[in-house]
Each structure stands twice: as C-alpha cells, then as structure tokens.
Amino acid sequence: MPTLSESQLAELGRRILAAAKVPESECDAVATHLADSNMVGHDSHGVMRLMQYVEFVEQGHVKPGSPIDTVVDTPTISVLDGNFNFGQVIAKRGLAVGMEKAKQLGTATVFVRNCNHIGRLGAYTEEAANAGFAAMMSVNAPGPGGVAPFGGMERRLGTNPISMAAPSPNGAFVLDMTTSATAEGKLRVAHQKGESIPEGLIIDGHGNPSTNPGDYYNKPYGSILPLGGSLMGHKGTGLSVMVDVFCGMLSGSGVCRTDLPRGANGVWLHLMQVDQITDLAEYNGWMNTYVESLKSTPKRPGFSEILMPGEIERRRRSEREQSGVPIPDETWRQLTELAERLGADISQVG
Ligand SMILES: NC(=O)c1ccc[n+]([C@@H]2O[C@H](COP(=O)([O-])OP(=O)(O)OC[C@H]3O[C@@H](n4cnc5c(N)ncnc54)[C@H](O)[C@@H]3O)[C@@H](O)[C@H]2O)c1
C-alpha cells in the first residue's frame, strides 16, 4: 500500500487529468481539491475519484474547458451556468464571485446550474470562514438518486449534503454532512475493501436492513436511508427535499427524478461577512467561551471528549501531514492501470 504526501497526491491527479486532455489550470483545481480531501481523511472524495472523473470526461458528462456563464447578476445574487465543466472549477468560481459581492454589501447568494460533482463541500465553506464569512452551501444531484425517502424502499433522493461554516479564533467551525445516513462514497470504499458496513445505513432491494454494501450496487438495487434512518428519517428526508428545492429548483438545474438520466448538480452558496454583522472582537470572545462550555460537558461512558464540527478533519490533516496518506492496494491498482491506459507517467509520484 503506497503512502503519498499531499503534493504527491496532487501531482498524481494533475498528470492523470492532463493525459485525459484537461486544460492545465483545471487539472490543478481538481487535483488539489482531491488531494485536500484525502488529507482531511475523506478518502471517498480523494484521488479514488480520478477513475470516475476520467470516465465522465470520456463519456462527455464533464466538458473540460467549457466557459462559466453569468445568467443572473445583481449586487447580492449570482446565478452561474457551469456548462458541464468540472464541479470543482465551477464551485471555486462561484465562491470567488460570492466573496467579492459579500465584501461589498455584507451578504451574497450564488446558485450554480449545469455543474458536475463538486467534491467535498467543507473545502469551500472553510475557505470562506477563514476569509471572515459565515457560509452555507448545498448541492443536489438530479437524475436517478440513491436515497429512499422516509418510509420508501426505492431511490428518489440524492445524498444532498449541507455544509455550514463560521470563523472561530481557534479554527473555523465546519459542519459538512450528507442528509442521508451515509455518503455513497463511504459505501464504495467499503465495497472496494470487501468490508461490511454498520447497520442502519442502507436497505436492500426488498426494503430489508442490510450491512452488505453490495446490496446497494447489485440488482435488485437497494437504497441509502435518509439521515435518522428507520426511526427518525423524516428529518433527513425533510432536509434533503429542501436541498433539492434550494439547489435544484432555484438554480434551474432540476431535482431528483427517476425518469431522467444522470443530470447536472445544482449548487447553492450563501455568504455573510461576520464583521459587517457584529463586532469581531466580541464575536471571537463568545466563540471561545462557547467552545469551552461544550468541551467541558461531562462525558458519557465510552467518550473521552467533545469535538466541534470540522475538528476531526483538522486533526486528520495534521496527522497526515506527518504520516502521509495510505492508498489502498485496489485503488492504487486502478490508478496505475488508468495512468498506463492514458499514457500518464506517474512513476516518480508513488
Ligand atoms: N459533492 C457531492 O455531491 C457530495 C455528496 C455527498 C457527500 N459529499 C461529501 O462527503 C463528505 C462526507 O460526508 P458525511 O456526512 O459522511 O461526513 P461525516 O459523517 O464524516 O461528518 C459529518 C460532520 O460531523 C463532524 N464530525 C465527525 N465526527 C464527529 C464527532 N465525533 N464529533 C463531532 N462532530 C463530528 C464532521 O466534522 C462533519 O462536519 C462531506 O465532505 C460531503 O461534502 C459530497
């Protein structure tokens, strides 16, 4: 199992994408985003996505080099049309446009249509929080979904993630979570490793609970449960439906429908500049007091500490900066096979 540093992971991505004829600046935007996901421990959104992304380019779902058009442009609202370029390229542009506007009037909302997979949402909201914004972001995925609504046994919703971030003196708060019981990528990782998954995440094609990720990928297709599972899944379903409305209906990208082929992701991003809303010194003081209060909660048996949203990812990053990122043998085999097929030289990378 090779172990790679962040710069090696990014270089691996750049070389493979360049060999798939992706323009240089876009290779860099995508490759650095994937490497960053590995660094914070979200391997399901890391370099293992290169196989899927190259396939998307070859099938024409991703159109590298496509321009990003501005459809609506008011002082506080932008609607962008990504014309099916890489999601990371479009989302980075959306973030830059939104931050520029929010610096002027204190707030900005950006919608993106015709976008591809944007990867880990927390990367964008954390960047916004580190620049002084409170940020909310969501993404939906029109076309066949993977998640059954509460009480249902067929796929009708996407994993529709939500991220919220806010500046804090000792590290931004970064909530970044699916509105489903699990991210699809986590099932894929377990499936690749031949491992079972915890109970409560998926049902099989007959609506029965399952711990076998194969039940999701093989016919009759099972479904991911909404966040809250069989007991409280109405809450996850509700959040997911609203993500479809904000990201799909308002952006014009569309919502999850069984009668449509794979569609384009819709993105919603909302930014508020903290120092235009409240006194920054006071805010920072309150944030510190709040963190101390939560962390000093007496712990239940089996728990040694309380973590803030985004803290575990920051920890994994500092661990992986020391130790590197282990790439599972099967993922490495697929990456080297892909590089060989495309004629990409990755010999000095791994
Ligand atoms: N682009 C897309 O289409 C898409 C779709 C689905 C998911 N995703 C991404 O998948 C990733 C994984 O999502 P997920 O829901 O599996 O995340 P997760 O369950 O690993 O983490 C969810 C949140 O909980 C926090 N957290 C984790 N452990 C904690 C603990 N012990 N105590 C307190 N807080 C804790 C994390 O910091 C995070 O904010 C996300 O980065 C998401 O953006 C992307």
The ligand as an SDF file (V2000), in Angstrom:
LIG
                    3D

 44 48  0  0  0  0  0  0  0  0999 V2000
  -20.3380   16.6730   -3.8090 N   0  0  0  0  0  0  0  0  0  0  0  0
  -21.2850   15.8320   -3.5180 C   0  0  0  0  0  0  0  0  0  0  0  0
  -22.1540   15.6000   -4.3470 O   0  0  0  0  0  0  0  0  0  0  0  0
  -21.3130   15.1500   -2.1890 C   0  0  0  0  0  0  0  0  0  0  0  0
  -22.3820   14.2950   -1.8980 C   0  0  0  0  0  0  0  0  0  0  0  0
  -22.3850   13.6730   -0.6610 C   0  0  0  0  0  0  0  0  0  0  0  0
  -21.3600   13.8750    0.2490 C   0  0  0  0  0  0  0  0  0  0  0  0
  -20.3340   14.7130   -0.0790 N   0  0  0  0  0  0  0  0  0  0  0  0
  -19.2250   14.9240    0.8820 C   0  0  0  0  0  0  0  0  0  0  0  0
  -18.9770   13.7200    1.5850 O   0  0  0  0  0  0  0  0  0  0  0  0
  -18.2750   14.0300    2.7890 C   0  0  0  0  0  0  0  0  0  0  0  0
  -18.6880   13.0950    3.8760 C   0  0  0  0  0  0  0  0  0  0  0  0
  -19.9930   13.4060    4.4020 O   0  0  0  0  0  0  0  0  0  0  0  0
  -20.5010   12.6610    5.7130 P   0  0  0  0  0  0  0  0  0  0  0  0
  -21.8670   13.0810    6.0140 O   0  0  0  0  0  0  0  0  0  0  0  0
  -20.2240   11.2110    5.5680 O   0  0  0  0  0  0  0  0  0  0  0  0
  -19.4930   13.2700    6.7970 O   0  0  0  0  0  0  0  0  0  0  0  0
  -19.1310   12.7180    8.2620 P   0  0  0  0  0  0  0  0  0  0  0  0
  -20.2420   11.9060    8.8090 O   0  0  0  0  0  0  0  0  0  0  0  0
  -17.7810   12.1170    8.2440 O   0  0  0  0  0  0  0  0  0  0  0  0
  -19.0180   14.0770    9.1080 O   0  0  0  0  0  0  0  0  0  0  0  0
  -20.1460   14.9180    9.2500 C   0  0  0  0  0  0  0  0  0  0  0  0
  -19.8160   16.0920   10.1610 C   0  0  0  0  0  0  0  0  0  0  0  0
  -19.6480   15.6340   11.5010 O   0  0  0  0  0  0  0  0  0  0  0  0
  -18.4340   16.1050   12.0580 C   0  0  0  0  0  0  0  0  0  0  0  0
  -17.9410   15.0520   12.9480 N   0  0  0  0  0  0  0  0  0  0  0  0
  -17.4130   13.8500   12.5850 C   0  0  0  0  0  0  0  0  0  0  0  0
  -17.1370   13.1100   13.6770 N   0  0  0  0  0  0  0  0  0  0  0  0
  -17.5200   13.8640   14.7530 C   0  0  0  0  0  0  0  0  0  0  0  0
  -17.5220   13.6570   16.1690 C   0  0  0  0  0  0  0  0  0  0  0  0
  -17.0350   12.5200   16.7060 N   0  0  0  0  0  0  0  0  0  0  0  0
  -17.9850   14.6320   16.9590 N   0  0  0  0  0  0  0  0  0  0  0  0
  -18.4710   15.7820   16.4460 C   0  0  0  0  0  0  0  0  0  0  0  0
  -18.5070   16.0490   15.1150 N   0  0  0  0  0  0  0  0  0  0  0  0
  -18.0390   15.0880   14.2990 C   0  0  0  0  0  0  0  0  0  0  0  0
  -17.5260   16.3820   10.8940 C   0  0  0  0  0  0  0  0  0  0  0  0
  -16.5800   17.4070   11.2210 O   0  0  0  0  0  0  0  0  0  0  0  0
  -18.5240   16.8310    9.8220 C   0  0  0  0  0  0  0  0  0  0  0  0
  -18.7510   18.2110    9.9180 O   0  0  0  0  0  0  0  0  0  0  0  0
  -18.5530   15.5140    3.0250 C   0  0  0  0  0  0  0  0  0  0  0  0
  -17.3320   16.2010    2.8580 O   0  0  0  0  0  0  0  0  0  0  0  0
  -19.5410   15.9270    1.9470 C   0  0  0  0  0  0  0  0  0  0  0  0
  -19.3650   17.2490    1.4700 O   0  0  0  0  0  0  0  0  0  0  0  0
  -20.2980   15.3490   -1.2630 C   0  0  0  0  0  0  0  0  0  0  0  0
  1  2  1  0
  2  3  2  0
  2  4  1  0
  4  5  1  0
  4 44  2  0
  5  6  2  0
  6  7  1  0
  7  8  2  0
  8  9  1  0
  8 44  1  0
  9 10  1  0
  9 42  1  0
 10 11  1  0
 11 12  1  0
 11 40  1  0
 12 13  1  0
 13 14  1  0
 14 15  2  0
 14 16  1  0
 14 17  1  0
 17 18  1  0
 18 19  2  0
 18 20  1  0
 18 21  1  0
 21 22  1  0
 22 23  1  0
 23 24  1  0
 23 38  1  0
 24 25  1  0
 25 26  1  0
 25 36  1  0
 26 27  1  0
 26 35  1  0
 27 28  2  0
 28 29  1  0
 29 30  1  0
 29 35  2  0
 30 31  1  0
 30 32  2  0
 32 33  1  0
 33 34  2  0
 34 35  1  0
 36 37  1  0
 36 38  1  0
 38 39  1  0
 40 41  1  0
 40 42  1  0
 42 43  1  0
M  CHG  2   8   1  16  -1
M  END
$$$$
